[in-house]
Amino acid sequence: MRALEPWVELPLQAFLDESAARLTLLMTSSGQVVAQHGFARSLDVMTAAALGAGIVASTEEMARLMGGTRFEALVHHGARQSCLLSVFATPRGRWIGLVVFGPETSVGIVQLFFGRMVSELEAVAPREAVATPTLAENFEHELNASLKALFGR
């Protein structure tokens, strides 16, 4: 297991132990990986994160078009493995969980322990606000000057 945020490790490890998940990604809604387990290559992690974020964005748009609220979870069942994709709130913003599991467990067990993990993450997440980048006062002037210099106009 790898985690960028140390406070994520214990809830994620408890989820992995209880759910028998094969692969797990926790990421921001933009697809930035916060924690992962079970992936052999970093390319696989990045591909899964991009696809997971894209699927969530497209299903949210589909829900909006149908006049409903966003979907909380999406499950794909396969013969040898299945996938749970779920959106949840943390004090650090909206995150996405992508969980791949096999026939040794069930979607109900995975959902149960995923819900517990989300509750634990909410409880242990640092409460300080994430710093948002601010633009310099003269940003627009500097940008225009740089564009003029670059394009000669």
N, C-alpha and C positions, 0 to 999 in steps of 0.2 A: 504494500500500500504506500502511496505517496500523497502527501498533502501539503499545499502551500500555506495553509493556515493551521497551526498546531492544535487549536481548539476543536477542529473538525475530527481529529484522529480517533478519540475514544468513542464518540457516537457512531462513527462509521465502522470501526472495528466491531462494536457490539452488533450492529446490523449485519455485518458479514458473517459473524459467528452464528447468529440466530436464523438467518434467512437462507443460508447455503447458496448465496448468489455467486455466479461465476465471474462476472465482470461488472464493475460499477464505476460510474463517473458522476461527480458532483461538479456542476459548472454554473456560471452566471448565465443570465438569459441571452447574453451575446455570444455564448459559447466558450468563454475563457474557463479553462479547467481549474478547479479549486482542489479537487482530490480525485484520485483514481486507484482502482485495484484490479489486477488480473490481466491487464493488457501487456503483451510481450514487446511491442514496438511503439515508439512515440508517434510514428505516422498513423498507426491505428487509433491512438488516443485522439489525435487532432482531427482525423476523419470522422470518428464517432461523435466528437463534440460538435463539429460543424453540422453534421447531418441531424443530430438531436436538436440543436438550436433551430435549425431550419424547419424541422417537422413541427416543433412547438409553435413557431411563428405562423406556419401555414394553417395549422389546426385552429389557432386563435382567430385567424382571419376567417376561416370557414365558419366558426361559431358566430362571429360577428355578422356575417352575411345571412346566417340562418336566424338572426335576431335573438340569439341566446347569449349567455355569459360564456366566458372561456372554459375550455375543458380542463379539468384538474389532472386527469391521468389518461394515458393511452396505453393499451396492452396489445401486443402482437403475439399470437400463439403460433408456435411452430412444432414440427414433429419431434425435433431433438432439443430445441431450446426456444425460449420465449423472451420477450422484452417488455419491460415496464418503463414508460417515460412519464415523469410526473413533475409538475411545476409547484413550487412552494415558496412561501415568504420567509425571509430571515431578517434580522436587524440590519444585515448588510445588503438587502435588496432581494429581488426575486431570483431564485436559483432553479435549476433543472436537475433532476436525478434521472440517470439512465441506468437501468439494471437488467442484466442478461442472466437468466436462470434456466436450469434444466428440469427434467422430469423428477429429480430427487426432491423437489419442493413444489409448492403450488403458488399460483398467483395470489391467493388469499393470505398465505403465510408471508410472502414477500411484501404485500401491501400492509399487513399488520405491523411488521417490524420496520418497514419504511416509515410509517406514520410515527412510530416510537422514536426513530432516529431524528425525524424532523422536529419533534417536540424537544428532544435533547439538544439539538443544534440551536433551537430558539432560546433555550434556557442558558446555554454556555457561551453564546456569541457575545463578543465584546460590544458594548453599547456605544462606543464613541463613533461619531459620524465619520464616514469615509470622506476624505478631502476631495473637493471637486476643483478641477483646474479653473483658474480665472484668467481672463485675457488682460494684457497690459492696457493701460489707459490709451496709449497711442497705437494700438494694434492695427486699426484700420489704415492709419496714415502710413505706418511702416509696411504693411501689406501692399498698398497702392504703390509706394515708392519701389519696392522690390519687383513688383510686376512690370512697372515702367522700365526699370533697369534691365530686366530679363528680356522683355519683348521690344525694347527700344521705342516705346511710345510715350 
